Amino acid sequence: MTLPWDFRPIVGGRVALDLLRPDDLDALHAIQGDPEVCRYMLYEARSREKVAEVLERDAAHTRLAEPGDYVQPALRDASGALIGTMYLELRSADPDRTAEIGWLLAPTARGRGYATEAARLLLDLCFGEIGLHRVQAELDPRNDASVAMCIRLGMRHEGHFVEHMWLKDEWTDTGHYAILEREWAARA
Ligand SMILES: CC(C)(COP(=O)(O)OP(=O)(O)OC[C@H]1O[C@@H](n2cnc3c(N)ncnc32)[C@H](O)[C@@H]1OP(=O)(O)O)[C@@H](O)C(=O)NCCC(=O)NCCS
């Protein structure tokens, strides 16, 4: 396993994973300030001030060195516009080598496979450069679009925790999905 691992921008067919920049504030606020976008996120829709704060914080997180470290790359379209963000958090290092993945896409950019393409770039890095054994995703099972993404990526539904979290004034379930390095390699 390669630790520390430093995130570097990477360009795919139609999307790029890039560093977050201060001038992403307007585009990021348009996404994270939208209650519909945040419906199944752990946080409520964010004010511009809050987005500015998390943008500055997350832009500085570019290295995975120990469990708990995360990177939150900007997801850009071919014009360079920010259309979302991806998330990768190291959960355990050697010997378990596990990480969690996540995604957030602007409503205007949905339905074209951009998030799936970005997730594939990230999984290639996870199982290639970083040398992870397992990548998992946790989501609200009512989040059909996110469940569909896990399935498109070949992630296995491994569990369903019932009402284990009190979130946004209601009991919330969590679905657990995962894929192993050998399973990702077999799909390539
Ligand atoms: C989850 C989320 C990223 C999924 O967005 P999405 O646009 O459905 O996902 P993709 O960008 O991969 O696009 C897939 C869709 O594009 C279609 N598509 C079109 N061209 C495609 C292509 N070349 N490749 C793949 N899919 C393509 C797919 O059929 C699919 O549409 P469908 O769901 O109607 O079948 C988005 O709904 C979101 O950001 N939600 C809010 C944040 C959130 O809840 N995040 C997850 C928290 S766990």
The ligand as an SDF file (V2000), in Angstrom:
LIG
                    3D

 48 50  0  0  0  0  0  0  0  0999 V2000
  -26.1020   10.2560   -6.3660 C   0  0  0  0  0  0  0  0  0  0  0  0
  -25.8650   11.1130   -7.6070 C   0  0  0  0  0  0  0  0  0  0  0  0
  -24.4050   11.5420   -7.6760 C   0  0  0  0  0  0  0  0  0  0  0  0
  -26.2430   10.3140   -8.8520 C   0  0  0  0  0  0  0  0  0  0  0  0
  -26.2870   11.1720   -9.9710 O   0  0  0  0  0  0  0  0  0  0  0  0
  -26.6480   10.5640  -11.4180 P   0  0  0  0  0  0  0  0  0  0  0  0
  -26.6500   11.6650  -12.4000 O   0  0  0  0  0  0  0  0  0  0  0  0
  -27.8570    9.7000  -11.3070 O   0  0  0  0  0  0  0  0  0  0  0  0
  -25.4160    9.6000  -11.6940 O   0  0  0  0  0  0  0  0  0  0  0  0
  -24.4920    9.5880  -12.9920 P   0  0  0  0  0  0  0  0  0  0  0  0
  -23.9060   10.9330  -13.1990 O   0  0  0  0  0  0  0  0  0  0  0  0
  -23.5800    8.4540  -12.8480 O   0  0  0  0  0  0  0  0  0  0  0  0
  -25.5370    9.3480  -14.1520 O   0  0  0  0  0  0  0  0  0  0  0  0
  -26.2420    8.1300  -14.2400 C   0  0  0  0  0  0  0  0  0  0  0  0
  -27.4900    8.3620  -15.0580 C   0  0  0  0  0  0  0  0  0  0  0  0
  -27.1100    8.8510  -16.3450 O   0  0  0  0  0  0  0  0  0  0  0  0
  -27.4960    7.8970  -17.3520 C   0  0  0  0  0  0  0  0  0  0  0  0
  -26.4150    7.9170  -18.3410 N   0  0  0  0  0  0  0  0  0  0  0  0
  -26.4670    8.5940  -19.5160 C   0  0  0  0  0  0  0  0  0  0  0  0
  -25.3240    8.4620  -20.1610 N   0  0  0  0  0  0  0  0  0  0  0  0
  -24.5230    7.6640  -19.4160 C   0  0  0  0  0  0  0  0  0  0  0  0
  -23.2190    7.1730  -19.5750 C   0  0  0  0  0  0  0  0  0  0  0  0
  -22.4810    7.4810  -20.6390 N   0  0  0  0  0  0  0  0  0  0  0  0
  -22.6910    6.3980  -18.5940 N   0  0  0  0  0  0  0  0  0  0  0  0
  -23.4150    6.0790  -17.5040 C   0  0  0  0  0  0  0  0  0  0  0  0
  -24.6800    6.5400  -17.2980 N   0  0  0  0  0  0  0  0  0  0  0  0
  -25.2200    7.3180  -18.2480 C   0  0  0  0  0  0  0  0  0  0  0  0
  -27.6890    6.5910  -16.6180 C   0  0  0  0  0  0  0  0  0  0  0  0
  -28.5870    5.7510  -17.2890 O   0  0  0  0  0  0  0  0  0  0  0  0
  -28.2720    7.0890  -15.3070 C   0  0  0  0  0  0  0  0  0  0  0  0
  -29.5980    7.4850  -15.4800 O   0  0  0  0  0  0  0  0  0  0  0  0
  -30.8120    6.7010  -14.7600 P   0  0  0  0  0  0  0  0  0  0  0  0
  -30.5670    6.8080  -13.2890 O   0  0  0  0  0  0  0  0  0  0  0  0
  -32.0050    7.4290  -15.2210 O   0  0  0  0  0  0  0  0  0  0  0  0
  -30.6900    5.3000  -15.2520 O   0  0  0  0  0  0  0  0  0  0  0  0
  -26.7660   12.3850   -7.5470 C   0  0  0  0  0  0  0  0  0  0  0  0
  -28.1220   11.9900   -7.5320 O   0  0  0  0  0  0  0  0  0  0  0  0
  -26.4980   13.2750   -6.3430 C   0  0  0  0  0  0  0  0  0  0  0  0
  -25.5320   14.0170   -6.3040 O   0  0  0  0  0  0  0  0  0  0  0  0
  -27.3800   13.2340   -5.3460 N   0  0  0  0  0  0  0  0  0  0  0  0
  -27.3080   14.1480   -4.2120 C   0  0  0  0  0  0  0  0  0  0  0  0
  -26.1350   13.8760   -3.3280 C   0  0  0  0  0  0  0  0  0  0  0  0
  -26.1880   12.4950   -2.7280 C   0  0  0  0  0  0  0  0  0  0  0  0
  -27.2370   12.0490   -2.3020 O   0  0  0  0  0  0  0  0  0  0  0  0
  -25.0220   11.8490   -2.6820 N   0  0  0  0  0  0  0  0  0  0  0  0
  -24.8890   10.5150   -2.1630 C   0  0  0  0  0  0  0  0  0  0  0  0
  -24.8810   10.4800   -0.6940 C   0  0  0  0  0  0  0  0  0  0  0  0
  -24.6550    8.7980   -0.1510 S   0  0  0  0  0  0  0  0  0  0  0  0
  1  2  1  0
  2  3  1  0
  2  4  1  0
  2 36  1  0
  4  5  1  0
  5  6  1  0
  6  7  2  0
  6  8  1  0
  6  9  1  0
  9 10  1  0
 10 11  2  0
 10 12  1  0
 10 13  1  0
 13 14  1  0
 14 15  1  0
 15 16  1  0
 15 30  1  0
 16 17  1  0
 17 18  1  0
 17 28  1  0
 18 19  1  0
 18 27  1  0
 19 20  2  0
 20 21  1  0
 21 22  1  0
 21 27  2  0
 22 23  1  0
 22 24  2  0
 24 25  1  0
 25 26  2  0
 26 27  1  0
 28 29  1  0
 28 30  1  0
 30 31  1  0
 31 32  1  0
 32 33  2  0
 32 34  1  0
 32 35  1  0
 36 37  1  0
 36 38  1  0
 38 39  2  0
 38 40  1  0
 40 41  1  0
 41 42  1  0
 42 43  1  0
 43 44  2  0
 43 45  1  0
 45 46  1  0
 46 47  1  0
 47 48  1  0
M  END
$$$$
